[in-house]
Amino acid sequence: MPYRTLDDLPENVKNVLPKHAQEIYRAAFNNAWDEYKDPEERKGHASREETAHKVAWAAVKKEYEKVGDEWRRKS
């Protein structure tokens, strides 16, 4: 279930990440959704959706870090 817009993202993403980080999340999720469609491409017994969310959060964490309750761009 790729996300067409930022408004389609899960609440736990929209409510905590700045817009740019949401864009990263959306792009990474959609890419991983396509890339890991075959179960043999995924680790363990993770679902396609679970894998895509993990990839998306990892992409966000490359450029952003959580400081207290806020996500900030790494300097």
SULDAKA-V32751 format. One line per field, one symbol per residue. ss: DSSP state (H for helix, E for strand, - for the rest). phi: phi as a letter, one per 20 degrees, with the letter a starting at -180 (. if undefined). psi: psi as a letter, one per 20 degrees, with the letter a starting at -180 (. if undefined). Layout:
ss->???
phi->???
psi->???
This chain:
ss->-----HHH--HHHH----HHHHHHHHHHHHHHHHH---HHH------HHHHHHHHHHHHHHHHEEEE--EEEE--
phi->.gefcffeffgfefedefgfffffgfffffffgffdfegfeeeldffgfgffffffffffffdccedmddecffe
psi->mqphrhhiqqhighihqrgghhggggggghghgghkhphiiqqckqrgggghgggghhggihiqqpocjppqpq.
